[in-house]
């Protein structure tokens, strides 16, 4: 069905290439006038120029910027010299009316309000992130981990759907606890390297063994100063709003 529907559209799109179509019968002047750029590079270039110019003149309005660019591109200087004094007076009157209308000021107020709303939204988002991170840290601190191999091996032997079954989520919490309060050297920094359930069980067993050995020797637990816990971070659209690209975000 998909290809049958596409066939109808292909026929419509290619009708102008037939022997009696518009392109076959177009004159060279018409083809020249119908030329279009294959990419949007020119528009992107103009936008980049505007960004650089706005850094030098941050208070300039978009109307003033467009007027300057049109003055340069359309050879307006020569056209103005050809106008009569009466026409120049008329144009100055229109310009004054446009300047006194307050349209530019309204746009600036709207943009300032938008920036303020974005700043407040970012503050709210950061507050929620900190609160969520603090709640997760408090929950991890209240977690009671398995600190004996006998108890841990018994829980691992419980079959799925059984009471007390050790899920992947609980194993992840065990590893996080050992990273934070136990032995961090035996646990990879990236959560993506912790593997599946079987791999996590192995990591937890090693962490428990290291923890018990360190307790017997009287050493200290917890991550060292040079270690940085790096859980997987999901980059959302909201995170990229303030940046031009993902490369700029990560840099």
C-alpha positions in Angstrom: 0.0 0.0 0.0 2.9 2.4 0.8 4.5 1.9 -2.6 1.2 2.2 -4.4 0.6 5.5 -2.8 4.1 6.7 -3.5 3.7 5.8 -7.2 0.9 8.3 -7.5 3.0 11.0 -6.0 6.0 10.2 -8.1 3.9 10.6 -11.2 2.7 14.0 -10.0 6.3 15.2 -9.2 7.8 14.0 -12.5 5.0 15.3 -14.7 6.9 18.5 -15.4 9.7 16.4 -17.0 7.5 15.0 -19.7 8.0 16.0 -23.3 5.1 18.4 -23.0 6.0 19.4 -19.5 6.9 22.8 -18.1 10.6 22.2 -17.9 11.0 20.8 -21.4 9.3 23.8 -22.9 10.9 26.4 -20.6 13.1 29.1 -22.1 16.7 29.6 -20.8 15.6 32.9 -19.1 12.8 31.1 -17.3 15.2 28.3 -16.1 17.6 31.0 -14.9 14.9 32.8 -13.0 13.7 29.5 -11.4 17.1 28.6 -10.1 17.2 27.7 -6.4 20.1 26.9 -4.1 20.4 23.2 -3.2 21.3 24.0 0.4 20.4 26.6 3.0 24.0 27.8 3.4 23.2 31.4 2.5 20.6 31.7 5.2 22.8 30.0 7.8 25.6 32.4 6.9 23.4 35.4 7.3 22.2 34.2 10.7 25.8 33.7 11.8 26.7 37.2 10.7 23.7 38.6 12.7 24.9 36.7 15.8 28.4 38.1 15.5 27.0 41.6 14.9 24.6 41.4 17.9 27.6 40.7 20.1 29.2 44.0 19.1 25.9 45.9 19.2 23.7 44.0 21.6 21.0 46.7 21.8 20.4 47.0 18.0 16.9 46.0 16.9 16.2 43.5 14.2 14.5 46.2 12.1 17.6 48.4 12.2 19.9 45.5 11.4 17.8 44.5 8.4 17.7 48.1 7.2 21.5 48.3 7.3 21.9 45.1 5.4 19.3 46.0 2.8 21.0 49.5 2.4 24.2 47.7 1.5 22.8 44.9 -0.7 20.3 46.9 -2.7 22.5 49.9 -3.5 20.1 52.2 -1.6 22.7 55.1 -1.5 22.5 55.7 -5.3 18.7 55.4 -5.2 18.4 58.0 -2.4 20.5 60.4 -4.4 18.1 60.2 -7.3 15.1 61.1 -5.1 13.7 64.6 -5.0 13.7 66.7 -1.7 10.0 66.3 -1.4 10.3 62.5 -1.6 13.1 62.5 1.0 11.0 64.6 3.3 8.1 62.1 2.9 10.4 59.1 3.7 11.8 60.8 6.8 8.2 61.4 8.0 7.4 57.7 7.6 10.6 56.7 9.4 9.8 59.0 12.3 6.3 57.5 12.6 7.8 54.0 12.6 10.3 55.0 15.3 7.7 56.6 17.5 5.2 53.7 17.2 7.0 51.8 19.9 7.0 48.5 17.9 10.7 48.0 18.5 10.4 48.7 22.2 7.5 46.2 22.5 9.7 43.5 20.8 12.6 44.2 23.2 10.2 44.0 26.2 8.8 40.7 24.8 12.4 39.3 24.4 13.4 40.4 27.8 10.4 38.8 29.3 11.2 35.6 27.4 14.8 35.6 28.7 13.5 36.1 32.2 11.0 33.2 31.9 13.8 31.0 30.5 16.1 31.9 33.4 13.3 31.2 36.0 12.5 27.9 34.3 16.2 26.9 34.4 16.4 27.8 38.1 13.3 25.7 38.7 14.8 22.8 36.7 18.1 23.0 38.6 16.3 23.2 41.9 14.3 20.1 41.0 17.5 18.3 39.9 19.3 19.1 43.1 16.3 18.0 45.1 16.1 14.8 43.2 19.8 14.1 43.6 19.6 14.8 47.3 16.6 12.5 47.7 18.5 9.8 45.9 21.5 10.3 48.1 19.3 10.2 51.3 17.7 7.0 50.1 21.1 5.4 49.4 22.3 6.4 52.8 19.3 4.7 54.4 19.9 1.6 52.3 20.9 -1.6 54.3 23.3 -3.5 52.1 24.4 -7.1 52.2 27.7 -7.2 54.1 28.1 -11.0 54.4 28.7 -13.4 51.6 26.4 -16.0 53.2 23.4 -13.7 53.2 24.2 -12.4 49.8 24.6 -15.9 48.2 21.3 -17.0 49.8 19.4 -14.0 48.3 21.0 -14.7 44.9 19.8 -18.3 45.0 16.1 -17.2 45.2 14.4 -17.9 41.9 12.6 -15.2 39.9 9.2 -14.1 41.2 10.2 -15.6 44.6 9.9 -13.6 47.8 13.1 -11.7 48.3 14.4 -12.1 44.7 17.4 -9.9 44.1 16.4 -7.8 41.0 18.7 -5.8 38.8 17.5 -2.6 40.4 18.5 -3.8 43.8 21.8 -5.0 42.6 22.4 -1.5 41.1 21.6 0.0 44.5 24.0 -2.3 46.1 26.8 -1.3 43.8 26.0 2.4 44.3 26.2 1.9 48.1 29.5 0.1 47.9 30.8 2.9 45.6 29.7 5.6 48.1 30.4 3.9 51.4 32.4 0.7 50.6 35.3 -0.1 48.2 35.1 1.9 45.0 38.3 0.5 43.3 36.6 -2.7 42.3 33.6 -1.1 40.7 33.8 0.6 37.2 33.1 4.3 37.1 30.6 4.0 34.3 27.3 2.3 35.1 27.2 1.0 31.5 30.2 -1.1 32.4 28.5 -2.8 35.3 27.0 -5.3 32.8 23.9 -7.5 33.2 22.5 -9.2 36.4 25.2 -11.9 36.4 28.0 -9.3 36.1 26.5 -7.2 38.8 26.3 -10.1 41.2 30.0 -10.8 40.6 30.8 -7.1 41.3 28.8 -7.1 44.5 30.5 -10.3 45.7 33.9 -8.7 45.1 32.9 -5.5 46.8 31.7 -7.4 49.8 34.9 -9.4 50.0 37.0 -6.2 49.7 34.8 -4.4 52.3 35.1 -7.2 54.9 38.9 -7.5 54.3 39.3 -3.8 54.7 37.2 -3.7 57.9 39.4 -6.5 59.4 42.5 -4.6 58.6 41.1 -1.4 60.1 41.2 0.6 56.8 38.8 3.3 55.7 36.0 2.9 53.1 34.4 5.2 50.6 35.6 6.6 47.3 39.0 8.3 47.1 39.4 11.9 46.3 40.6 11.3 42.8 37.7 9.0 41.9 34.6 10.5 40.4 31.3 8.7 40.3 30.0 9.0 36.7 26.5 7.6 36.3 25.0 7.6 32.8 23.6 11.0 32.0 20.7 11.5 29.6 20.9 14.6 27.5 17.5 16.1 27.0 16.2 18.7 24.6 15.9 21.2 27.5 19.6 20.8 28.2 20.5 21.8 24.6 18.2 24.8 24.4 21.0 27.3 25.4 23.6 25.8 23.0 23.9 25.8 19.3 24.9 22.2 19.0 25.7 19.1 21.1 29.4 19.7 20.5 29.1 23.1 22.2 27.2 21.6 25.1 29.9 18.9 25.8 32.7 21.4 25.4 
